[in-house]
C-alpha cells in the first residue's frame, strides 16, 4: 500500500475460531465479509487492481505428487507458486508474485504425498487433481519437461522372492541398477523409493515399467508401453550416466559439494564462498520455539501474589555491576555490517527497554554509544577500532572468543563497504577488506583472558 492513500486495518480476534474475511474490499464491516461481493458483476469492477480479476495461476511444478518424510511438530513451508527449485518446499521464488508459501505443521511422523501440480483443493496434500492435466503444455513456464516422468526399466514385470515381514524399497524412478529395488539413483530427482513390507513368503511380480497403478506390483500396465521412446525423461536415456547433481529438500547442498569436489577453492578464493549473513524469513525462529525451564523442586515456584522481576545483574560482585531490566540484550553486530541508522535505532530501542547493546567488532560508533547507557564494548580477534581510551564510556566489556556460526574463519567486510565513517571507526585504510582472523593471536588460555580483563577492568 506504500505510495497509496491506503493503510492496513489492525484487527484483534476476540476468540479462537474461523471467520470469513472480505477480499473484494467493498465490505461495510471490515475486515469481515458482509456479502458485498455479490454485487460485483464482471471483470471491470476489478479495474485498477492491476490484474484481470482472476486469481494468479501457479506454475505446475510436476504432474504427480511427491512423497516426503515429515516429523511431527516441525514447521514446513509448502510452495504455492510452483516456481521453487526445492519442491515441494518454498525457496523464496514467489517473491514478486501474488503467492505466499503455505505453512504446514505435521501432526505425526510419517510419509505424506504432497501436491506438485498446485491444483489441489486440499493443500498441501495431493487430492488427485494432477490427473486432470492433459499434456506437457500445461507445465509451460516451469522451465522443465515433466520432471517426474520415470524411466521404464523394463517392459515386463520381474519375479522376485520375498520374505514375510521383511521391508523392501521399490525403485519408483526407474534409474536403479538393482531393479526392482532402489539403489539410491533417485537422488537429484523428485522421486523417493516406495517402502513396502512383504505379507508372506513367496514369489511376487514387481513392476519395471513404472506405470503400474498398484505399486510395487505389476498390474499389466506394461502392455500399453509401445516403443522405447516411452523411456524418455529428464534429458538422460535409460541405462545412461548418473544424473547431474541437483539439490533436493533432503540434500540441499549436494550440488555445491560436487562443485567443490570438482574445482576446490579455485572459484571462491582462499576463505571459500562469502555472502551476507541472514536467515530466510520462513525459517526464522519464533518466540514459541523458546522453552522455559520452569521452577519445580530445586527452586520452588512463587505464589500468585509474589512480584516477579525480570532484572538481570551482570557482574554482581563488581564495584559497578551492570543492571539490565530484562534478561535480553542486543547482541554484537558491527558498524559496517549494519548502517549507522540501524545501529542508533537499536541502541535507542534497547535503552527504552531498559537493556544494553553491544558494539560488535567494528569499533565504537559514537552516536550508538551516546544512545545507550548500558553499552557493551567488544574486543574481537581483529581488534578493529579497539581503543582503551574509550573504556571510560562503556559499562561492560565483551570478548568475542570464537566465530560462532562462521566456523573456521572470521567475518569479512568487502573493501567496497569499508569507506567513509566505517573505515574511520574501524581504524583501517578505506577501500581495503576487513577480514577477521579465526581467533586471537595474543590470547590463548583462560589465564590470558583473565590477565587482560584484570588490566582493563579498572578503566
C-alpha positions in Angstrom: 0.0 0.0 0.0 3.1 2.3 0.2 2.7 5.2 -2.2 -1.2 5.0 -2.0 -3.7 6.5 0.4 -4.5 3.1 2.0 -3.3 1.8 5.3 -3.7 -1.7 6.8 -6.5 -2.3 9.2 -5.4 -3.7 12.6 -7.7 -6.5 13.7 -7.5 -8.4 17.0 -9.8 -11.5 17.3 -11.8 -11.9 20.4 -11.8 -15.6 20.4 -10.3 -18.7 18.6 -12.3 -19.9 15.6 -12.9 -19.5 11.9 -14.0 -16.2 10.4 -14.8 -15.1 6.9 -12.8 -12.0 5.8 -13.6 -9.8 2.9 -11.4 -10.0 -0.2 -13.5 -7.8 -2.6 -12.7 -4.8 -0.4 -16.2 -3.4 -0.7 -17.5 -4.6 2.7 -19.0 -2.1 5.1 -17.9 -4.1 8.1 -14.2 -4.5 7.5 -12.4 -6.9 7.8 -15.5 -9.2 7.8 -17.5 -10.2 4.7 -21.0 -8.6 4.6 -22.0 -10.0 1.2 -20.9 -7.0 -0.9 -19.0 -9.3 -3.2 -22.4 -10.4 -4.6 -22.7 -7.0 -6.3 -19.6 -7.5 -8.4 -20.8 -8.1 -12.0 -17.8 -8.6 -14.1 -14.1 -8.0 -14.5 -14.5 -4.3 -15.0 -15.2 -4.0 -11.2 -11.6 -5.1 -10.6 -10.2 -2.3 -12.8 -7.3 -0.5 -11.2 -6.1 -3.5 -9.2 -3.5 -4.4 -11.8 -4.9 -7.8 -12.6 -7.6 -9.4 -14.7 -9.8 -10.1 -11.7 -8.8 -13.8 -11.7 -6.5 -15.4 -9.1 -2.9 -15.7 -10.3 -2.3 -19.1 -11.9 0.5 -21.1 -10.4 3.1 -22.9 -12.4 2.7 -26.7 -12.5 5.9 -28.0 -11.0 5.2 -31.6 -11.8 2.3 -33.9 -12.8 2.5 -36.3 -9.9 2.7 -35.9 -6.2 5.9 -36.2 -4.3 6.4 -38.5 -1.2 8.2 -36.8 1.6 9.1 -37.9 5.2 7.9 -35.4 7.8 8.3 -35.1 11.6 5.5 -34.2 13.9 5.5 -30.6 15.1 8.2 -29.4 12.6 7.0 -26.4 10.6 7.4 -26.6 6.9 6.5 -24.1 4.1 4.8 -25.6 1.0 5.4 -23.8 -2.3 2.2 -22.5 -3.8 3.6 -20.7 -6.8 5.2 -23.8 -8.4 8.5 -21.8 -9.1 10.6 -23.2 -6.2 13.6 -25.3 -7.2 13.2 -27.2 -3.9 9.8 -28.7 -4.4 7.5 -29.2 -2.7 9.0 -26.6 -0.3 9.3 -22.9 -0.7 12.7 -21.4 -1.6 11.6 -17.8 -1.9 10.9 -17.9 -5.7 7.4 -16.5 -5.1 8.9 -13.0 -4.3 7.5 -10.5 -6.8 4.3 -12.6 -7.3 1.0 -12.7 -5.5 1.8 -16.1 -4.0 2.9 -16.8 -0.4 4.1 -20.1 1.0 1.7 -22.2 3.0 2.8 -23.1 6.5 2.3 -26.8 7.2 2.9 -28.4 10.6 2.7 -32.3 10.5 0.7 -33.8 13.4 2.7 -37.1 13.3 5.8 -38.6 11.9 5.5 -40.4 8.6 5.4 -40.2 4.8 2.9 -37.9 3.1 2.1 -37.2 -0.5 2.2 -33.5 -1.3 0.8 -31.8 -4.4 3.2 -30.5 -7.1 0.7 -29.6 -9.7 -0.6 -26.8 -7.4 -4.2 -27.6 -8.4 -5.1 -29.4 -5.2 -8.2 -28.4 -3.3 -6.6 -29.8 -0.1 -3.2 -28.0 0.1 -0.5 -29.1 0.7 -1.8 -32.7 0.1 -2.4 -34.4 -3.2 -6.1 -34.8 -3.9 -5.7 -36.3 -7.4 -6.1 -33.0 -9.3 -3.0 -33.8 -11.3 -5.0 -36.4 -13.2 -6.8 -33.6 -14.9 -3.6 -32.3 -16.6 -3.7 -33.5 -20.2 -0.3 -32.9 -21.6 3.1 -31.4 -21.1 1.9 -28.0 -22.3 0.2 -27.4 -19.0 3.6 -27.2 -17.5 4.6 -24.2 -19.6 6.5 -21.7 -17.6 8.0 -24.1 -15.1 11.2 -24.4 -17.2 11.1 -28.2 -17.0 9.6 -31.0 -19.1 7.6 -33.1 -16.5 10.4 -33.7 -14.0 8.6 -36.7 -12.6 8.5 -38.9 -15.6 10.1 -42.2 -14.6 12.4 -44.4 -16.7 10.9 -47.6 -18.0 13.4 -50.1 -16.6 11.8 -53.0 -18.4 8.7 -53.9 -20.5 7.8 -56.9 -18.4 7.5 -57.5 -14.7 10.2 -59.1 -12.7 9.7 -62.2 -10.4 11.3 -61.8 -7.0 11.4 -63.9 -3.9 10.1 -62.0 -0.8 10.1 -63.0 2.9 7.2 -62.3 5.2 7.7 -59.3 7.5 10.8 -58.0 5.7 10.9 -54.4 4.5 11.8 -53.6 0.8 12.3 -50.4 -1.0 10.9 -50.4 -4.5 12.5 -48.2 -7.2 10.0 -45.6 -8.5 12.3 -43.6 -10.7 13.4 -46.5 -13.0 17.1 -45.5 -12.7 18.2 -48.2 -10.2 20.7 -50.8 -11.4 19.3 -53.1 -8.8 15.8 -53.4 -10.2 13.2 -53.6 -9.0 14.7 -52.3 -5.8 16.2 -48.9 -5.0 19.9 -48.3 -5.1 19.9 -44.5 -4.4 19.9 -43.4 -8.1 16.8 -41.3 -7.5 18.9 -38.6 -5.8 18.8 -35.4 -7.6 15.2 -36.1 -8.8 11.8 -35.6 -7.3 11.4 -39.4 -6.7 11.5 -41.3 -3.5 11.6 -45.1 -3.1 8.4 -46.9 -2.0 8.8 -48.8 1.2 6.7 -52.0 1.4 6.6 -55.0 3.7 6.0 -58.5 2.4 2.9 -60.1 3.9 4.1 -63.7 3.2 6.9 -65.7 1.8 6.7 -66.4 -1.9 7.2 -65.1 -5.4 5.8 -61.7 -6.4 5.9 -60.0 -9.8 7.0 -56.4 -9.4 6.5 -53.6 -12.0 9.5 -52.5 -14.1 7.7 -50.2 -16.5 6.9 -47.8 -13.5 3.4 -47.3 -14.9 1.5 -49.5 -12.5 -1.5 -48.2 -10.6 -0.8 -50.7 -7.8 2.9 -50.2 -6.9 5.1 -52.1 -6.4 3.1 -54.9 -8.1 2.5 -55.4 -11.8 -1.0 -54.6 -12.9 -0.5 -55.2 -16.6 0.3 -51.5 -17.5 3.5 -52.6 -19.3 1.2 -54.0 -22.1 0.5 -50.4 -23.1 4.2 -49.5 -23.5 4.7 -49.3 -27.2 8.2 -48.2 -28.0 11.5 -47.3 -26.3 10.5 -43.7 -26.8 8.4 -44.0 -23.7 11.7 -44.2 -21.8 12.4 -40.5 -22.5 12.8 -38.5 -19.3 14.9 -35.7 -17.8 17.4 -35.5 -20.6 19.1 -38.8 -19.8 18.5 -42.1 -21.6 17.6 -45.2 -19.7 20.7 -47.0 -18.7 22.8 -43.9 -19.3 25.1 -42.0 -16.9 24.2 -40.8 -13.4 22.1 -37.6 -13.3 23.8 -34.3 -12.7 24.0 -33.2 -9.1 20.9 -31.3 -8.2 19.9 -30.0 -4.8 16.9 -31.6 -3.1 15.0 -30.9 0.1 16.8 -33.9 1.7 20.2 -32.9 0.4 20.1 -29.1 -0.3 23.9 -28.8 -0.6 24.7 -31.7 -2.9 25.3 -29.6 -6.0 27.6 -27.3 -4.1 29.5 -30.3 -2.7 30.0 -31.5 -6.3 31.3 -28.1 -7.4 33.8 -28.0 -4.5 34.9 -31.6 -5.4 35.5 -30.5 -9.0 37.0 -27.1 -8.6 38.2 -26.8 -5.0 38.5 -23.2 -3.9 39.7 -22.0 -7.3 36.4 -20.3 -7.9 35.7 -19.0 -4.4 39.1 -17.8 -3.0 41.1 -18.9 0.0 38.3 -18.3 2.5 35.6 -20.1 0.5 32.3 -18.7 -0.6 31.2 -15.4 1.0 27.8 -14.0 1.4 25.7 -11.8 3.6 24.7 -13.4 6.9 20.9 -13.9 7.3 18.1 -16.4 7.6 15.2 -16.8 5.2 12.1 -15.3 6.8 10.1 -18.6 6.8 12.8 -20.3 8.8 13.4 -17.6 11.4 12.9 -18.9 15.0 9.7 -17.8 16.7 9.1 -16.9 20.4 7.1 -20.1 20.6 10.3 -22.1 19.9 11.8 -20.9 23.3 11.4 -23.5 26.0 11.4 -22.1 29.6 12.7 -24.4 32.3 10.2 -23.7 35.0 10.7 -23.8 38.8 9.7 -27.1 40.4 11.7 -28.6 43.2 15.3 -27.3 43.3 13.8 -23.8 43.1 10.2 -23.7 44.1 7.7 -21.7 42.1 6.4 -18.4 43.6 2.9 -18.0 44.9 0.5 -16.0 42.8 0.7 -12.8 44.8 4.6 -12.6 44.8 6.0 -10.0 42.4 8.1 -11.4 39.6 11.2 -9.5 38.4 13.0 -9.8 35.1 16.1 -7.8 36.2 19.5 -9.3 35.4 22.7 -8.2 37.0 25.9 -8.6 35.0 28.9 -8.7 37.4 27.1 -8.9 40.7 30.4 -8.8 42.7 31.8 -5.9 40.7 32.1 -2.4 42.2 29.9 -1.2 39.4 27.6 -4.0 38.4 25.6 -3.6 35.2 21.8 -3.9 35.8 19.5 -4.8 32.9 15.8 -4.6 33.3 15.2 -7.7 31.2 17.4 -10.7 30.5 17.8 -9.9 26.8 20.2 -7.5 25.1 21.0 -6.5 21.5 23.9 -8.7 20.6 27.1 -7.8 18.7 26.5 -6.6 15.2 29.3 -4.3 13.9 29.0 -0.9 12.3 29.6 -1.7 8.6 27.5 -4.8 8.6 24.7 -2.5 9.9 24.2 1.1 8.9 24.6 4.0 11.4 20.8 4.5 11.3 20.2 0.9 12.2 22.8 0.8 15.0 21.5 4.0 16.6 17.9 2.9 16.3 18.7 -0.4 18.0 20.6 1.3 20.7 17.7 3.7 21.4 15.2 0.9 21.4 17.4 -1.1 23.9 17.6 2.0 26.1 13.8 2.3 26.2 13.5 -1.4 27.0 16.0 -1.0 29.9 18.7 -3.1 28.4 22.0 -2.8 26.6 23.6 -3.2 23.2 27.0 -4.5 22.1 29.3 -2.5 19.8 30.2 -5.5 17.7 33.8 -6.0 16.4 33.6 -3.0 14.1 34.6 -0.5 16.8 32.6 2.0 18.8 30.1 4.2 16.8 29.9 7.4 19.0 26.2 8.0 18.2 25.3 4.5 19.2 27.3 4.8 22.4 25.5 8.0 23.2 22.1 6.5 22.7 22.5 3.7 25.3 23.6 3.8 28.9 24.2 0.0 29.2 26.9 -0.2 26.5 28.9 -3.4 25.9 32.3 -2.7 24.2 33.6 -5.7 22.2 37.1 -7.0 21.7 37.3 -9.5 18.8 40.2 -11.2 17.1 40.8 -8.4 14.5 40.6 -5.6 17.2 39.0 -3.2 14.7 38.8 0.3 16.2 39.8 -1.0 19.6 40.9 1.9 21.8 41.3 1.6 25.6 40.8 5.3 26.0 37.2 4.7 25.2 36.7 2.3 28.1 35.5 5.1 30.4 32.4 5.5 28.2 31.3 1.9 28.5 29.5 -0.1 31.1 30.6 -3.6 30.2 33.4 -5.4 28.3 32.6 -8.2 25.8 35.0 -10.8 24.5 34.3 -12.4 21.2 36.2 -15.6 21.9 35.1 -17.5 18.8 33.4 -17.1 15.4 30.1 -18.8 16.3 28.3 -19.9 13.1 31.2 -18.8 10.9 33.1 -21.9 11.7 36.8 -21.9 10.8 37.0 -18.3 9.7 36.0 -14.8 10.7 33.8 -12.2 9.3 34.6 -10.4 6.0 33.7 -6.8 5.2 34.3 -6.2 1.5 36.6 -3.3 0.5 33.8 -1.5 -1.3 31.9 -1.2 2.0 34.8 -0.2 4.1 34.7 3.5 3.2 34.0 6.8 4.9 33.0 6.7 8.6 33.1 2.9 8.6 36.8 2.9 7.9 37.3 5.7 10.4 35.6 3.8 13.3 37.4 0.6 12.4 40.7 2.5 12.1 41.8 0.7 8.9 42.5 2.3 5.5 39.5 3.0 3.4 38.9 0.7 0.4 40.6 -2.3 2.0 38.8 -5.5 3.0 38.3 -6.0 6.7 39.0 -9.7 7.4 38.7 -11.1 10.9 41.2 -13.8 11.9 39.6 -17.1 13.2 40.9 -16.4 16.7 43.1 -14.1 18.8 46.8 -14.1 18.0 47.8 -13.0 21.5 45.2 -14.5 23.8 45.2 -18.3 24.0 44.4 -19.6 27.5 41.8 -18.7 30.1 44.6 -17.2 32.1 45.5 -14.9 29.2 41.9 -13.6 29.1 41.9 -13.2 32.9 45.1 -11.1 32.9 43.7 -8.9 30.1 40.4 -8.5 32.0 42.2 -7.6 35.2 44.1 -4.9 33.3 41.2 -3.2 31.6 38.6 -3.7 34.3 39.7 -0.7 36.5 39.4 1.6 33.4 
